[in-house]
Amino acid sequence: MVAATICLSYTGDMFANLVQHWQDQLDVTVLGGTPWLRWFVDNLIDLLTSPLTGLRTRSYWPELLAALLIAAALFAIRIPRAERGLRNFLKFCFPASQWRHRSTWVDWQIIVLNQFFAKSFNLTWRFNTALVTTWVVAHMTRAFGPGPHLLVWNTPAVVAYTILIAVADDFSYYVFHLASHRIPWFWAFHKVHHSAETLQVFANVRTHPMEYCIGGPIKAVIMPIILAPAIYFGTGNATTIQILGMDLTAVLWCVLGTQLHHSHVWLSWGRVLNHVLISPSMHQVHHSSAPRHWNRNLGANIALWDWIFGTIYVPHGYEELSFGLGAGQKQPYNNGLEAYFRPFWDITPNWGKAIVRTELARLRSLLPGRPASPPVSTQILAPASSNAIEASPR
């Protein structure tokens, strides 16, 4: 088992090193003297190889393999023997109705756009976990003197540290996710994710890049609660247990089918365990368009936060679900560009929209062959509450 783990870990490193070697070789080609073309090719290589390298992706190959194995086990349990077979298994895992759906194609477009442009939207990148942790450690040193370094990083300490980091990370996600559903400005961007009308692996990364701008500072405030004491009291560098390039807890989530959260494969841990861990079925309920499911099951992998703060919904059994924003709500994003830019329009105050419409009407009137348009009244376009933003119905 240990030998197999080392071999698989080496394989992941080998892929990452091989891809890095390819990219380094580009410097000696014509691409090396063309920065924008080098940038494009680097990002394209990262996009195509990220499932193998685990870099800049939520779909690392061990996670995908674990999800496929769990799906295979469920297929063997739920499907009669006479109906089994490779073709039916592929239909069970990859139904054509999902992969041909317009929503899935929008997922693809958002993935490509994020690969190339997501970093440009991360305006809060300087306010990060490292910055806040350094600030807290400096103030602890100023208040209490140099760190006593009482904590030795033996196996129990490293295991405990790994678990605490995972718990803090999951709680920071819960806070971010709750804010994304409750604060209208945040919901305008998070709505892109919830507009998915199919759940498959690509819906996992159907994310507006402004969410990184929102989630980063929240994580930066919560994570130092664990990181700063570990640095102050610890001897040497604190580290987490790594398996296949993933934290021990990430491997646990992997085994529990985290990649099935965004899928059509219903899997529940039962009434009791569903109050502790987020099962795939619970996150599928979170994406349901039914009003009774809105704003429920906000944790990433730990359900305790939902249980404690009253946002949990544990299904009693299998529920037929449809996904999207809800009945009567038209799909607002027909392509990736709409998903990128419409949220900015949604958070624009009505007086700002009125100014934009007025200026557009004026510019159209200047086009050759078009009659002059009458000025658009900002008084009419702006309602009584000129700063109203669409609130989240979820």
C-alpha positions as CSV (number, residue, x, y, z in Angstrom):
1,M,0.0,0.0,0.0
2,V,2.8,2.4,0.9
3,A,4.7,1.5,-2.2
4,A,1.5,2.1,-4.3
5,T,1.0,5.5,-2.7
6,I,4.6,6.5,-3.3
7,C,4.3,5.3,-6.9
8,L,1.1,7.3,-7.5
9,S,2.6,10.4,-5.8
10,Y,5.7,10.1,-8.0
11,T,3.4,9.8,-11.1
12,G,1.7,13.1,-10.2
13,D,5.0,14.8,-9.7
14,M,6.2,13.3,-12.9
15,F,3.3,14.8,-14.9
16,A,3.8,18.2,-13.2
17,N,7.6,18.2,-14.0
18,L,7.0,17.1,-17.5
19,V,4.5,19.9,-18.2
20,Q,6.9,22.4,-16.6
21,H,9.6,21.1,-18.9
22,W,7.4,21.6,-21.9
23,Q,6.7,25.2,-20.9
24,D,10.3,25.9,-20.2
25,Q,11.2,24.7,-23.7
26,L,8.9,27.4,-25.1
27,D,11.5,30.0,-24.2
28,V,13.9,28.8,-26.9
29,T,11.2,28.9,-29.6
30,V,9.6,31.9,-31.3
31,L,7.1,32.0,-28.4
32,G,9.8,33.1,-26.0
33,G,10.0,36.5,-27.8
34,T,6.2,37.0,-27.9
35,P,4.9,37.5,-24.4
36,W,1.2,37.4,-25.2
37,L,1.5,34.3,-27.3
38,R,3.6,32.6,-24.5
39,W,0.9,33.6,-22.0
40,F,-1.8,32.1,-24.2
41,V,0.1,28.8,-24.8
42,D,1.0,28.4,-21.1
43,N,-2.6,28.8,-20.0
44,L,-3.8,26.4,-22.7
45,I,-1.3,23.8,-21.6
46,D,-2.3,24.3,-17.9
47,L,-6.0,24.0,-18.9
48,L,-5.5,20.7,-20.8
49,T,-3.1,19.1,-18.3
50,S,-4.4,20.3,-14.9
51,P,-6.4,17.1,-14.1
52,L,-3.1,15.2,-14.4
53,T,-0.9,17.8,-12.5
54,G,-3.4,18.9,-9.9
55,L,-2.4,22.6,-10.6
56,R,-5.2,25.2,-10.7
57,T,-8.0,22.7,-10.8
58,R,-10.8,21.3,-8.6
59,S,-10.8,18.1,-10.7
60,Y,-7.5,16.3,-9.9
61,W,-7.3,12.8,-11.3
62,P,-7.4,10.9,-8.0
63,E,-10.7,12.7,-7.1
64,L,-12.2,11.9,-10.5
65,L,-11.0,8.3,-10.2
66,A,-12.6,8.0,-6.7
67,A,-15.9,9.4,-8.0
68,L,-15.9,6.9,-10.9
69,L,-15.2,4.0,-8.6
70,I,-18.0,5.0,-6.2
71,A,-20.3,5.4,-9.2
72,A,-19.3,2.0,-10.4
73,A,-20.2,0.5,-7.0
74,L,-23.6,2.2,-7.0
75,F,-24.2,1.0,-10.5
76,A,-23.4,-2.6,-9.5
77,I,-25.8,-2.3,-6.5
78,R,-28.7,-0.5,-8.1
79,I,-28.8,-1.9,-11.6
80,P,-30.1,-5.4,-12.2
81,R,-27.4,-7.9,-13.4
82,A,-29.1,-8.3,-16.8
83,E,-28.9,-4.6,-17.5
84,R,-25.2,-4.2,-16.6
85,G,-22.4,-3.7,-19.1
86,L,-19.9,-1.1,-20.2
87,R,-22.4,0.8,-22.4
88,N,-25.0,1.0,-19.8
89,F,-22.4,2.0,-17.2
90,L,-21.2,4.9,-19.4
91,K,-24.9,6.0,-19.8
92,F,-25.3,5.8,-16.1
93,C,-22.3,8.0,-15.4
94,F,-22.5,10.3,-18.5
95,P,-26.1,10.7,-19.6
96,A,-26.2,12.4,-23.0
97,S,-29.0,14.7,-21.9
98,Q,-26.6,16.4,-19.5
99,W,-23.5,16.6,-21.7
100,R,-25.5,18.0,-24.6
101,H,-27.4,20.5,-22.5
102,R,-26.8,24.2,-23.2
103,S,-26.0,24.8,-19.5
104,T,-23.1,22.3,-19.8
105,W,-21.7,24.3,-22.7
106,V,-21.8,27.4,-20.7
107,D,-19.9,25.6,-17.9
108,W,-17.2,24.9,-20.5
109,Q,-17.0,28.5,-21.6
110,I,-16.7,29.7,-18.0
111,I,-13.9,27.2,-17.3
112,V,-11.9,28.5,-20.3
113,L,-12.5,32.1,-19.5
114,N,-11.5,31.6,-15.8
115,Q,-8.3,29.8,-16.9
116,F,-7.2,32.9,-18.8
117,F,-8.8,35.8,-17.0
118,A,-9.8,34.9,-13.4
119,K,-6.6,36.3,-11.9
120,S,-7.5,39.7,-13.3
121,F,-10.6,39.9,-11.2
122,N,-8.9,39.0,-7.9
123,L,-8.6,42.6,-6.6
124,T,-8.2,41.6,-3.0
125,W,-5.3,39.2,-3.6
126,R,-3.0,41.2,-1.3
127,F,-5.3,40.7,1.6
128,N,-4.6,37.1,2.0
129,T,-4.1,34.4,4.7
130,A,-0.3,34.8,4.8
131,L,-0.5,38.6,5.3
132,V,-3.0,38.3,8.2
133,T,-1.2,35.4,9.8
134,T,2.1,37.3,9.8
135,W,0.3,40.3,11.3
136,V,-1.2,38.1,14.1
137,V,2.1,36.4,14.9
138,A,3.9,39.8,15.0
139,H,1.4,41.1,17.5
140,M,1.6,37.9,19.6
141,T,5.4,38.4,19.7
142,R,5.0,42.0,20.7
143,A,2.5,41.2,23.4
144,F,4.0,38.0,24.9
145,G,7.6,38.0,23.7
146,P,9.3,35.5,21.3
147,G,7.5,32.3,20.7
148,P,8.3,29.6,23.3
149,H,8.3,26.8,20.6
150,L,6.7,24.3,23.0
151,L,5.0,22.4,20.2
152,V,7.0,19.6,18.6
153,W,5.7,18.5,15.3
154,N,5.4,14.8,16.0
155,T,2.9,12.5,14.3
156,P,-0.1,13.2,16.6
157,A,0.6,17.0,16.4
158,V,0.7,16.9,12.6
159,V,-2.5,14.9,12.4
160,A,-4.3,17.3,14.7
161,Y,-2.9,20.3,12.8
162,T,-4.1,18.8,9.5
163,I,-7.6,18.2,10.9
164,L,-7.8,21.7,12.4
165,I,-6.7,23.3,9.2
166,A,-9.4,21.4,7.3
167,V,-12.1,22.4,9.8
168,A,-11.1,26.1,9.7
169,D,-11.0,26.0,5.9
170,D,-14.5,24.4,5.8
171,F,-15.9,26.9,8.2
172,S,-14.4,29.8,6.2
173,Y,-16.2,28.4,3.2
174,Y,-19.5,28.2,5.1
175,V,-19.2,31.9,6.1
176,F,-18.4,32.9,2.5
177,H,-21.2,30.7,1.1
178,L,-23.7,32.1,3.6
179,A,-22.7,35.6,2.8
180,S,-23.0,34.8,-0.9
181,H,-26.7,33.8,-0.4
182,R,-27.7,36.5,2.0
183,I,-25.9,39.7,0.6
184,P,-27.5,40.8,-2.7
185,W,-24.2,42.1,-4.1
186,F,-22.5,38.8,-3.4
187,W,-25.5,36.8,-4.7
188,A,-25.3,38.6,-8.1
189,F,-22.0,36.8,-8.7
190,H,-22.8,33.5,-6.9
191,K,-26.0,33.3,-8.9
192,V,-23.8,32.3,-11.9
193,H,-23.0,29.0,-10.1
194,H,-26.6,28.4,-9.2
195,S,-27.9,29.0,-12.7
196,A,-26.5,25.6,-13.7
197,E,-29.4,23.5,-15.0
198,T,-27.4,20.3,-15.0
199,L,-25.0,18.9,-12.4
200,Q,-21.8,17.3,-13.7
201,V,-18.2,17.7,-12.9
202,F,-17.8,20.9,-14.9
203,A,-20.6,22.6,-12.8
204,N,-18.2,22.4,-9.9
205,V,-16.1,25.2,-11.5
206,R,-18.9,27.2,-12.9
207,T,-17.8,30.1,-10.8
208,H,-17.6,33.8,-11.4
209,P,-14.0,35.0,-10.8
210,M,-15.3,37.8,-8.5
211,E,-16.1,35.1,-5.9
212,Y,-12.3,34.7,-5.4
213,C,-12.2,38.4,-4.6
214,I,-14.9,37.8,-1.9
215,G,-13.9,34.5,-0.5
216,G,-10.2,35.3,-0.1
217,P,-10.6,38.0,2.6
218,I,-13.1,35.8,4.5
219,K,-10.6,32.9,4.5
220,A,-7.8,35.3,5.5
221,V,-9.7,36.4,8.6
222,I,-10.5,32.8,9.8
223,M,-7.5,30.7,8.9
224,P,-5.0,32.6,11.1
225,I,-7.0,31.4,14.1
226,I,-5.2,28.1,13.6
227,L,-2.1,29.1,11.7
228,A,-0.9,31.9,13.9
229,P,-0.7,29.8,17.2
230,A,0.9,26.9,15.3
231,I,3.7,29.2,14.1
232,Y,4.1,31.0,17.4
233,F,4.2,27.9,19.6
234,G,5.6,25.4,17.1
235,T,9.2,24.3,16.5
236,G,10.1,24.6,12.9
237,N,7.7,24.8,10.0
238,A,4.2,23.5,10.5
239,T,3.1,21.0,7.8
240,T,0.1,18.9,6.9
241,I,0.0,15.2,6.0
242,Q,0.2,14.9,2.2
243,I,-1.0,11.9,0.1
244,L,-0.8,12.2,-3.7
245,G,-0.2,15.9,-3.4
246,M,-3.4,16.4,-1.3
247,D,-3.9,16.9,2.4
248,L,-5.0,13.9,4.4
249,T,-8.5,15.4,4.8
250,A,-8.7,16.2,1.1
251,V,-8.1,12.5,0.5
252,L,-11.0,11.7,3.0
253,W,-13.3,14.0,1.1
254,C,-12.2,12.4,-2.1
255,V,-13.1,8.9,-0.7
256,L,-16.4,10.3,0.4
257,G,-17.2,11.3,-3.2
258,T,-16.8,15.1,-3.1
259,Q,-16.7,15.1,-6.9
260,L,-20.2,13.6,-6.9
261,H,-21.6,16.7,-5.1
262,H,-22.1,18.2,-8.6
263,S,-23.5,15.2,-10.3
264,H,-26.8,13.4,-10.9
265,V,-25.7,10.4,-8.8
266,W,-27.7,10.3,-5.6
267,L,-25.7,9.2,-2.6
268,S,-26.7,9.8,1.1
269,W,-24.9,9.0,4.3
270,G,-28.1,8.4,6.2
271,R,-30.0,10.6,8.7
272,V,-27.4,10.6,11.4
273,L,-24.1,11.0,9.4
274,N,-25.7,13.6,7.1
275,H,-25.8,15.9,10.2
276,V,-22.0,15.7,10.3
277,L,-20.8,15.4,6.7
278,I,-22.2,16.8,3.5
279,S,-23.2,13.9,1.3
280,P,-23.5,14.3,-2.5
281,S,-27.3,14.2,-2.1
282,M,-27.2,17.1,0.3
283,H,-25.3,19.3,-2.0
284,Q,-27.6,18.3,-4.9
285,V,-30.5,19.5,-2.7
286,H,-28.6,22.8,-2.2
287,H,-28.7,23.3,-6.0
288,S,-32.4,22.4,-6.3
289,S,-34.8,24.9,-7.8
290,A,-37.5,24.0,-5.2
291,P,-38.0,26.9,-2.7
292,R,-37.9,24.5,0.3
293,H,-34.3,23.7,-0.6
294,W,-33.1,27.3,-1.0
295,N,-30.3,28.5,1.2
296,R,-29.7,25.0,2.7
297,N,-26.6,22.8,3.1
298,L,-24.0,25.6,2.7
299,G,-21.0,23.7,4.1
300,A,-18.4,22.4,1.7
301,N,-17.8,19.0,3.4
302,I,-18.8,19.4,7.0
303,A,-22.5,19.6,7.8
304,L,-22.1,20.6,11.4
305,W,-22.1,24.3,10.5
306,D,-25.5,23.9,8.8
307,W,-26.8,22.0,11.8
308,I,-25.6,24.5,14.3
309,F,-26.8,27.6,12.5
310,G,-30.1,26.2,11.2
311,T,-29.4,26.0,7.5
312,I,-29.4,22.2,7.2
313,Y,-31.8,20.1,5.1
314,V,-31.5,16.3,5.4
315,P,-33.6,14.5,2.9
316,H,-35.6,11.5,4.3
317,G,-35.0,9.6,1.1
318,Y,-34.5,10.0,-2.6
319,E,-36.0,13.2,-4.0
320,E,-36.6,14.0,-7.6
321,L,-34.7,17.3,-8.2
322,S,-34.6,19.9,-10.9
323,F,-31.7,22.4,-10.9
324,G,-31.4,26.1,-11.7
325,L,-32.6,29.4,-10.2
326,G,-36.3,28.3,-9.8
327,A,-39.6,28.1,-11.5
328,G,-40.5,31.2,-13.6
329,Q,-36.9,32.5,-13.5
330,K,-35.4,32.6,-17.0
331,Q,-31.9,31.4,-17.6
332,P,-29.9,34.7,-17.5
333,Y,-26.7,33.5,-18.9
334,N,-26.8,32.1,-22.5
335,N,-23.0,32.0,-22.8
336,G,-19.8,32.5,-20.8
337,L,-19.5,36.2,-21.6
338,E,-23.0,36.9,-20.3
339,A,-22.1,35.0,-17.1
340,Y,-18.9,37.1,-16.7
341,F,-20.4,40.6,-17.3
342,R,-24.1,40.5,-16.5
343,P,-23.5,40.3,-12.7
344,F,-21.8,43.7,-12.9
345,W,-24.9,45.2,-14.6
346,D,-27.1,43.6,-11.9
347,I,-25.2,45.3,-9.1
348,T,-25.2,48.7,-10.9
349,P,-27.6,51.1,-9.1
350,N,-30.6,52.1,-11.2
351,W,-29.4,55.7,-11.5
352,G,-26.2,54.3,-13.1
353,K,-28.2,52.1,-15.5
354,A,-30.2,55.1,-16.5
355,I,-27.0,57.1,-17.3
356,V,-25.7,54.2,-19.4
357,R,-29.0,53.9,-21.3
358,T,-29.1,57.6,-21.9
359,E,-25.5,57.6,-23.3
360,L,-26.1,54.6,-25.4
361,A,-29.2,56.2,-26.9
362,R,-27.2,59.4,-27.6
363,L,-24.4,57.4,-29.3
364,R,-26.9,55.5,-31.5
365,S,-28.4,58.7,-32.6
366,L,-25.0,59.8,-33.9
367,L,-24.7,56.8,-36.3
368,P,-25.1,57.7,-40.0
369,G,-28.6,57.2,-41.3
370,R,-30.3,57.1,-37.9
371,P,-32.8,59.7,-36.7
372,A,-31.9,61.5,-33.6
373,S,-33.3,59.8,-30.5
374,P,-35.1,61.9,-27.9
375,P,-33.2,62.1,-24.6
376,V,-34.0,59.3,-22.2
377,S,-35.3,60.6,-18.9
378,T,-33.4,59.5,-15.9
379,Q,-36.3,60.6,-13.8
380,I,-38.5,57.9,-15.4
381,L,-35.9,55.1,-15.4
382,A,-34.9,55.5,-11.8
383,P,-37.5,54.1,-9.4
384,A,-38.0,55.4,-5.8
385,S,-35.2,53.2,-4.5
386,S,-32.4,54.0,-6.9
387,N,-29.9,51.7,-5.2
388,A,-32.1,48.6,-5.2
389,I,-30.2,45.4,-6.2
390,E,-32.0,42.2,-6.9
391,A,-32.0,40.2,-3.6
392,S,-31.3,36.5,-3.5
393,P,-34.6,34.5,-3.5
394,R,-32.6,31.6,-2.3
